[in-house]
Amino acid sequence: MYCFKSIISFYVIISKSLVITKLYSHKHKNLKRCSSVIEIETIPLIPNTITNKIPSLNSTISHIDQYDMLIIDSIYRGLEKPLRYLPKNDLTTVRLALTISYLVYFNKTLESGEMFINHPIAVTTILADSKVDAITIISSLLHDSIEKSNITYFEIESLFGKNVENIVKCITKITELTYSNKAQVPIQEDYLNTKTMKNEYIRHMFLSMAQDSRIIIIKLAERLHFMRTLQHLKKEQKVKISLETMDIYSPLAKRIGIWRYVQEFEDLSFKCLYPTAYNNSFHIIHNRNNSYSHYIEDVCQKISSKLHYINFKISGRTKSVYSAWKKSEKNQIKIEDLRDIVAIRIVIEESPELCYSIIDIIHSMWKTHIPDSFKDYIVNPKKMDINPYIQLLFLKITFLLKYK
């Protein structure tokens, strides 16, 4: 009687390592039953790549168990969907960065009491919406690593390269500059009222942006997460962060054209600084959002049907709460009476002359035109604009015709 060769593999998790046991059954002539040889191979929970290249984390690694590995695996599975646009090789490196991030922030908590790892994960998720590259994702996972652990710039570079090391270094310098400035300001004096220090902060951020735009993008995403979690801070901290966001981060986001950040920065800061005005403005806009949405969809469809022969993108938006309130206060009118509460944006990739043709088409569709409402930013571009565009205001619609 002969035994056929078979291999059975099973996994056993013990406290500090993963034991892979392979049971081999070999066939032997002249034997009536199988003899088995058990080979046991022990694999550490944390990859040797980390223990060898990041020795500063070895003391933390000694406290990691299978429960921590399950948490890391769960976090990674949550990131896989927003990061599915990255190549598989990049995702492997992101998984490595995530493991290091978990070790760096091990046993550290946020103001809310949550694990600190939730902060870099939230920042990374915000950035993934913009489909940033792998270097930006890895850097975002490690952006607080120098402050929160003994990990060194050399160790980061040895594992992830010079670009990641440089981004983390610049972000750390910006953060250190913020803290040192706050320490230098007298207690009775508000930080943002110290113009010299504010300008120095902005200057440093712009220098960082010129060196690598990914630095400022990560800082903006980090600030956005701070603003979304303000409720866990004391009132004084909320006010200071909101003022700083409105005065520094919102203009920076506007400068580089990340408008969805601008809107959220302004609305969240407004909510903190002027809660009553925010609530009143929010309810006015929110109560009309349904009709605004239908209106935008209807207008976009009508315009699209007329521009079918042109390569273009069209979208609509409702004015943000802060922007609507600010404009109503400036013009001393009700929010409901703002002419550009709803806006339609048309983006084209051809010559600017085509913008004027589109304007003619839109004028033919909506006969009513408000006098002195035509603003031509192709001929007279705004200083802050990256791309010139034309803005039309009539029939409570702002048409933005852009070309790249």
C-alpha positions as CSV (number, residue, x, y, z in Angstrom):
1,M,0.0,0.0,0.0
2,Y,1.4,3.4,-1.0
3,C,0.7,6.9,0.4
4,F,0.4,9.7,-2.2
5,K,2.5,12.8,-1.5
6,S,0.5,15.7,-0.1
7,I,1.3,19.0,1.5
8,I,-0.9,20.5,4.2
9,S,-0.2,24.1,5.4
10,F,-1.8,25.8,8.3
11,Y,-1.0,29.0,10.2
12,V,-0.6,29.5,14.0
13,I,-0.4,33.0,15.5
14,I,1.6,33.2,18.7
15,S,2.3,36.3,20.7
16,K,5.3,37.8,18.9
17,S,5.5,36.0,15.6
18,L,3.6,34.1,12.9
19,V,4.4,30.4,12.9
20,I,4.0,28.7,9.5
21,T,3.8,25.0,9.9
22,K,4.0,22.7,6.8
23,L,3.1,19.0,7.2
24,Y,4.7,16.8,4.5
25,S,3.5,13.3,4.0
26,H,6.0,11.3,1.9
27,K,5.4,8.0,0.1
28,H,7.8,5.3,1.0
29,K,8.0,1.9,-0.7
30,N,7.6,-1.1,1.4
31,L,5.8,1.0,4.1
32,K,2.2,0.4,4.9
33,R,1.6,3.8,6.5
34,C,2.9,7.3,6.0
35,S,5.7,8.9,8.0
36,S,5.3,12.6,8.5
37,V,8.0,15.3,8.8
38,I,7.0,18.6,10.3
39,E,8.9,21.7,9.3
40,I,8.3,24.9,11.3
41,E,9.3,28.3,9.9
42,T,8.9,31.3,12.1
43,I,8.2,34.7,10.5
44,P,8.2,37.9,12.6
45,L,5.0,39.9,12.8
46,I,6.9,43.1,11.7
47,P,8.9,42.7,8.5
48,N,12.7,42.5,8.8
49,T,12.9,45.4,6.4
50,I,11.6,47.6,9.2
51,T,13.6,46.2,12.0
52,N,16.8,46.3,10.0
53,K,16.4,49.8,8.5
54,I,14.5,51.5,11.4
55,P,16.3,50.4,14.5
56,S,14.8,53.3,16.5
57,L,11.5,51.6,16.5
58,N,12.7,48.2,17.8
59,S,11.7,49.0,21.4
60,T,8.1,49.6,20.2
61,I,8.2,46.5,18.0
62,S,8.8,44.4,21.1
63,H,5.3,45.4,22.3
64,I,3.5,44.6,19.1
65,D,1.2,41.5,19.1
66,Q,-1.2,39.8,16.8
67,Y,-4.0,42.2,17.8
68,D,-2.0,45.2,16.5
69,M,-1.3,43.4,13.2
70,L,-5.0,42.8,12.8
71,I,-5.6,46.6,13.3
72,I,-2.9,47.4,10.7
73,D,-4.5,45.0,8.3
74,S,-7.9,46.4,8.9
75,I,-6.7,50.0,8.3
76,Y,-4.9,49.0,5.1
77,R,-8.1,47.3,3.8
78,G,-9.9,50.6,4.5
79,L,-7.3,52.5,2.4
80,E,-7.3,50.0,-0.5
81,K,-10.4,51.4,-2.1
82,P,-9.5,55.1,-2.1
83,L,-6.0,54.2,-3.2
84,R,-7.0,51.7,-5.9
85,Y,-5.7,54.1,-8.6
86,L,-2.1,53.4,-7.5
87,P,0.0,50.6,-9.0
88,K,0.4,47.4,-7.0
89,N,4.1,48.0,-6.3
90,D,3.2,51.4,-4.8
91,L,0.5,49.9,-2.7
92,T,3.1,47.5,-1.2
93,T,5.3,50.5,-0.2
94,V,2.2,52.2,1.2
95,R,1.5,49.2,3.3
96,L,5.1,49.4,4.7
97,A,4.6,53.1,5.4
98,L,1.4,52.3,7.2
99,T,3.0,49.8,9.4
100,I,5.8,52.3,10.4
101,S,3.1,54.9,11.0
102,Y,1.3,52.6,13.4
103,L,4.6,52.0,15.2
104,V,5.5,55.7,15.3
105,Y,2.1,56.6,16.9
106,F,1.8,53.5,19.0
107,N,-0.1,54.1,22.3
108,K,-0.5,57.8,21.4
109,T,-4.0,59.4,21.3
110,L,-5.7,62.5,19.9
111,E,-7.7,65.1,21.9
112,S,-10.8,63.0,21.2
113,G,-9.2,60.0,22.9
114,E,-9.0,58.1,19.5
115,M,-5.7,56.4,18.5
116,F,-3.3,59.0,17.0
117,I,-3.0,56.8,13.8
118,N,-6.5,58.0,12.9
119,H,-5.1,61.5,12.1
120,P,-2.5,60.5,9.4
121,I,-5.0,58.0,8.0
122,A,-7.7,60.8,7.7
123,V,-5.1,63.1,6.0
124,T,-4.2,60.3,3.6
125,T,-7.8,59.7,2.8
126,I,-8.4,63.4,2.0
127,L,-5.4,63.4,-0.3
128,A,-6.5,60.2,-2.0
129,D,-9.6,62.0,-3.2
130,S,-7.3,64.1,-5.4
131,K,-5.4,61.0,-6.7
132,V,-2.0,62.2,-5.6
133,D,1.1,60.1,-6.2
134,A,2.5,57.4,-3.9
135,I,5.2,59.7,-2.6
136,T,2.6,62.1,-1.3
137,I,0.6,59.3,0.3
138,I,3.6,57.8,2.0
139,S,4.7,61.2,3.2
140,S,1.3,62.0,4.6
141,L,1.4,58.7,6.6
142,L,4.7,59.8,8.1
143,H,4.3,63.6,8.3
144,D,4.2,63.8,12.1
145,S,6.7,60.9,12.6
146,I,9.7,63.0,13.6
147,E,7.8,64.9,16.3
148,K,6.1,61.8,17.8
149,S,8.9,59.3,17.9
150,N,12.7,58.7,17.8
151,I,12.7,57.9,14.1
152,T,15.3,59.8,12.1
153,Y,15.4,61.5,8.7
154,F,18.1,59.1,7.7
155,E,16.0,56.1,8.5
156,I,13.1,57.5,6.5
157,E,15.3,58.1,3.5
158,S,16.9,54.7,3.7
159,L,13.5,53.0,3.3
160,F,11.5,55.5,1.2
161,G,14.0,57.7,-0.6
162,K,15.1,61.3,-0.6
163,N,11.8,62.8,-1.8
164,V,9.8,61.4,1.1
165,E,12.5,62.4,3.6
166,N,12.6,65.9,2.2
167,I,8.8,66.3,2.4
168,V,8.6,65.1,6.0
169,K,11.5,67.4,6.9
170,C,9.9,70.5,5.4
171,I,6.5,69.7,7.1
172,T,8.3,69.3,10.4
173,K,10.1,72.6,10.0
174,I,6.8,74.4,9.3
175,T,5.2,72.8,12.4
176,E,8.2,73.8,14.5
177,L,8.0,77.3,13.2
178,T,4.4,77.5,14.3
179,Y,5.1,76.3,17.8
180,S,8.2,78.5,18.2
181,N,6.2,81.6,17.1
182,K,3.4,80.8,19.5
183,A,6.0,80.5,22.3
184,Q,7.5,83.9,21.5
185,V,4.2,85.8,21.5
186,P,3.1,87.3,24.9
187,I,0.1,85.5,26.4
188,Q,-2.1,88.6,26.2
189,E,-1.4,89.1,22.5
190,D,-3.1,87.1,19.8
191,Y,-0.8,85.1,17.6
192,L,-2.5,86.3,14.4
193,N,-2.2,89.9,15.3
194,T,1.6,89.7,15.2
195,K,2.0,90.6,11.5
196,T,5.8,89.9,11.3
197,M,5.4,86.4,12.6
198,K,2.4,85.7,10.4
199,N,4.3,86.9,7.3
200,E,7.3,84.7,8.3
201,Y,5.0,81.7,8.5
202,I,3.5,82.4,5.1
203,R,6.9,83.0,3.6
204,H,8.2,79.7,4.9
205,M,5.2,77.9,3.5
206,F,5.6,79.5,0.1
207,L,9.3,78.6,0.0
208,S,8.3,75.0,0.8
209,M,5.7,75.0,-1.9
210,A,8.3,76.3,-4.4
211,Q,10.6,73.5,-3.4
212,D,7.9,70.7,-3.7
213,S,4.2,71.5,-4.1
214,R,3.4,68.2,-2.3
215,I,4.5,69.8,1.0
216,I,1.8,72.4,1.0
217,I,-0.8,70.0,-0.3
218,I,-0.2,67.7,2.7
219,K,-0.3,70.7,5.1
220,L,-3.6,71.8,3.6
221,A,-5.1,68.3,4.0
222,E,-3.7,68.1,7.6
223,R,-5.4,71.5,8.4
224,L,-8.6,70.3,6.9
225,H,-8.7,67.3,9.2
226,F,-8.0,69.6,12.2
227,M,-10.9,71.8,11.2
228,R,-13.2,68.8,10.9
229,T,-12.4,67.7,14.4
230,L,-12.4,71.1,16.2
231,Q,-15.2,70.0,18.5
232,H,-12.7,68.1,20.7
233,L,-10.7,71.2,21.6
234,K,-11.2,74.0,24.1
235,K,-13.0,77.2,22.9
236,E,-9.7,79.3,23.0
237,Q,-8.0,76.7,20.8
238,K,-10.9,76.5,18.4
239,V,-10.9,80.3,17.9
240,K,-7.1,80.5,17.4
241,I,-7.1,77.6,14.9
242,S,-10.1,79.1,13.0
243,L,-8.5,82.5,12.7
244,E,-5.2,81.0,11.5
245,T,-7.1,78.9,9.0
246,M,-9.1,81.8,7.6
247,D,-6.0,84.1,7.5
248,I,-3.4,81.7,6.2
249,Y,-4.6,78.3,5.0
250,S,-7.7,79.4,3.1
251,P,-5.7,82.0,1.0
252,L,-3.1,79.4,0.3
253,A,-5.6,76.9,-0.9
254,K,-7.2,79.6,-3.1
255,R,-3.8,80.5,-4.5
256,I,-3.1,77.0,-5.8
257,G,-6.7,76.4,-6.9
258,I,-8.0,73.8,-4.5
259,W,-11.4,75.3,-4.2
260,R,-13.1,72.5,-2.3
261,Y,-10.6,73.1,0.5
262,V,-11.2,76.8,0.4
263,Q,-15.0,76.4,0.9
264,E,-14.6,74.0,3.8
265,F,-11.9,76.1,5.5
266,E,-14.1,79.2,5.3
267,D,-17.3,77.5,6.3
268,L,-15.8,75.6,9.3
269,S,-13.9,78.7,10.5
270,F,-17.1,80.8,10.1
271,K,-19.1,78.2,12.1
272,C,-16.6,78.5,15.0
273,L,-16.1,82.2,15.0
274,Y,-19.7,83.4,14.3
275,P,-22.0,80.4,15.2
276,T,-25.2,82.4,15.1
277,A,-24.5,84.1,11.8
278,Y,-23.4,80.7,10.4
279,N,-26.6,78.9,11.6
280,N,-28.9,81.5,10.1
281,S,-27.0,81.5,6.7
282,F,-26.8,77.7,6.7
283,H,-30.5,77.3,7.1
284,I,-31.3,79.8,4.4
285,I,-29.1,78.0,1.9
286,H,-29.9,74.5,3.1
287,N,-33.6,75.0,2.9
288,R,-33.3,75.9,-0.8
289,N,-30.6,73.3,-1.7
290,N,-33.1,70.9,-3.2
291,S,-34.5,73.4,-5.6
292,Y,-30.9,74.7,-6.3
293,S,-29.8,71.2,-7.2
294,H,-32.7,70.7,-9.7
295,Y,-32.1,74.1,-11.1
296,I,-28.4,73.4,-11.7
297,E,-29.1,70.0,-13.3
298,D,-31.7,71.5,-15.6
299,V,-29.4,74.4,-16.7
300,C,-26.4,72.1,-17.3
301,Q,-28.5,69.8,-19.5
302,K,-29.8,72.7,-21.6
303,I,-26.4,74.2,-22.1
304,S,-24.8,70.7,-22.8
305,S,-27.4,70.1,-25.6
306,K,-26.3,73.3,-27.3
307,L,-22.5,72.7,-27.0
308,H,-22.5,69.1,-28.1
309,Y,-19.9,69.9,-30.8
310,I,-17.4,71.3,-28.3
311,N,-15.0,69.4,-26.0
312,F,-15.9,70.8,-22.6
313,K,-16.8,70.1,-18.9
314,I,-19.7,71.6,-17.2
315,S,-20.5,71.7,-13.5
316,G,-22.6,73.7,-11.1
317,R,-22.4,74.8,-7.5
318,T,-24.3,76.6,-4.8
319,K,-22.4,79.4,-3.0
320,S,-20.8,78.4,0.2
321,V,-22.3,79.5,3.5
322,Y,-19.5,81.8,4.4
323,S,-19.2,83.3,0.9
324,A,-22.9,84.0,0.7
325,W,-22.9,85.6,4.2
326,K,-19.9,87.7,3.4
327,K,-21.3,89.0,0.1
328,S,-24.7,89.7,1.7
329,E,-23.0,91.7,4.5
330,K,-20.9,93.6,2.0
331,N,-23.8,94.6,-0.2
332,Q,-26.3,95.0,2.6
333,I,-28.8,92.6,1.0
334,K,-30.4,89.3,2.0
335,I,-28.7,86.0,1.0
336,E,-31.9,85.1,-1.0
337,D,-31.3,88.2,-3.1
338,L,-27.8,87.4,-4.2
339,R,-27.5,87.1,-7.9
340,D,-24.8,84.5,-8.0
341,I,-26.1,82.1,-5.3
342,V,-25.9,79.5,-8.0
343,A,-23.0,79.2,-10.5
344,I,-22.4,77.2,-13.6
345,R,-18.8,76.6,-14.7
346,I,-17.8,75.6,-18.2
347,V,-14.2,74.5,-18.8
348,I,-12.8,74.3,-22.3
349,E,-9.3,73.3,-23.4
350,E,-9.2,75.2,-26.7
351,S,-8.5,78.9,-27.5
352,P,-10.0,81.7,-25.3
353,E,-11.8,83.0,-28.4
354,L,-14.2,80.0,-28.1
355,C,-15.3,81.5,-24.7
356,Y,-16.9,84.4,-26.6
357,S,-18.8,82.0,-28.9
358,I,-20.1,80.2,-25.9
359,I,-21.2,83.5,-24.4
360,D,-23.2,84.2,-27.5
361,I,-25.0,80.9,-27.3
362,I,-25.8,81.4,-23.6
363,H,-27.1,84.9,-24.4
364,S,-29.4,83.4,-27.0
365,M,-30.8,81.0,-24.5
366,W,-31.4,83.5,-21.7
367,K,-32.5,86.8,-23.2
368,T,-32.5,88.9,-20.0
369,H,-29.1,90.4,-19.3
370,I,-28.3,92.5,-16.2
371,P,-26.5,95.8,-17.3
372,D,-22.8,96.2,-16.2
373,S,-22.7,92.5,-15.2
374,F,-20.2,91.4,-17.8
375,K,-16.7,90.8,-16.4
376,D,-14.0,89.8,-18.9
377,Y,-11.0,88.3,-17.1
378,I,-9.3,87.1,-20.3
379,V,-8.7,90.7,-21.3
380,N,-8.3,91.9,-17.7
381,P,-7.2,88.8,-15.7
382,K,-7.4,88.8,-11.9
383,K,-4.1,88.8,-10.1
384,M,-4.9,85.7,-8.0
385,D,-6.1,83.6,-10.9
386,I,-4.0,80.8,-12.3
387,N,-6.0,80.7,-15.5
388,P,-7.9,83.6,-17.1
389,Y,-11.7,83.3,-17.3
390,I,-14.8,85.2,-18.1
391,Q,-17.5,85.7,-15.5
392,L,-21.1,86.6,-16.4
393,L,-23.7,87.5,-13.9
394,F,-27.4,87.4,-14.9
395,L,-30.6,85.6,-14.0
396,K,-29.0,84.6,-10.7
397,I,-26.4,82.5,-12.6
398,T,-22.7,83.0,-12.7
399,F,-21.2,81.5,-15.8
400,L,-17.5,80.8,-15.5
401,L,-15.9,79.9,-18.8
402,K,-12.4,78.8,-18.4
403,Y,-9.7,77.4,-20.6
404,K,-6.6,75.5,-19.5
